[in-house]
Amino acid sequence: MNIEELNPGDAVYAACHIYNDGSIPSIPKDQLLAHPGARGVLLETGHLEDSPERKIFLVRFEDEELNLGPATGCWPEELSSVAK
């Protein structure tokens, strides 16, 4: 399934390492949020005001203990709809 066709509540997987770019103030900048293959849940799909043509996906990824981490904004190329 194409990542653009997913709905809130669907499972997604990190396609690459995903780090905090500084937009999550409660954790250190550059902290690893998800490793490739990490499972997450799609919360919302939207776009940034200054880039309305590009979709962004709000995702919470599981850690090693299966706890959901903070909501993280991801670009489509950072996600996959299938486990790898």
Secondary structure as GFF3:
##gff-version 3
##sequence-region A 1 84
A	DSSP	three_ten_helix	3	5	.	.	.	ID=ss1
A	DSSP	beta_strand	11	14	.	.	.	ID=ss2
A	DSSP	beta_strand	18	19	.	.	.	ID=ss3
A	DSSP	beta_strand	32	34	.	.	.	ID=ss4
A	DSSP	beta_strand	39	48	.	.	.	ID=ss5
A	DSSP	beta_strand	51	61	.	.	.	ID=ss6
A	DSSP	beta_strand	72	74	.	.	.	ID=ss7
A	DSSP	three_ten_helix	76	78	.	.	.	ID=ss8
A	DSSP	beta_strand	79	80	.	.	.	ID=ss9
###
